[in-house]
Amino acid sequence: MWIRIKTDEGRRFSILVPLFMLRSPLMWRIAARYSGEGAQYMPAAKEMCAELSRYVKKHGHFVLVDVESAEGEKVKITV
């Protein structure tokens, strides 16, 4: 999964988040430890990530989010 950010000043940031990290038990233990009140959403988040992985495996990659602000900043998340 790529997270790409472009600011109105022309700066660009790209962050690669491999999908296997979303399936890692270690990642979910760390997330549960630091989520606080958000821990109630962990089962739904795990199921959502599993479904996302199944979809990509069957249909291929796609654009999840493509947003542009009024100031010209852009955020694009490609799975």
C-alpha positions, 0 to 999 in steps of 0.5 A: 500500500502506498501513501502519497502526499503532495503539499502546496509548496511542491514537497512530496512524500511517499510511504510504503506500507506492505500489506503483510504488515496488516496481517502480522500478529506482532503489529496487532499486539502493538496496536492493541497495547497503544490504542487505549479506548480504541481497543474496542474497534480492533476486531473490526479493524482486523477483519477489514484488513483481512478483507482488503488483502483478499480483495487485492489478491483477487482483483488487484491494486486500486486507489482507496483515497484520492483527496485534494484540499482547497490549498492544493495539498493532495493525499492519495492512498493506493492499495 
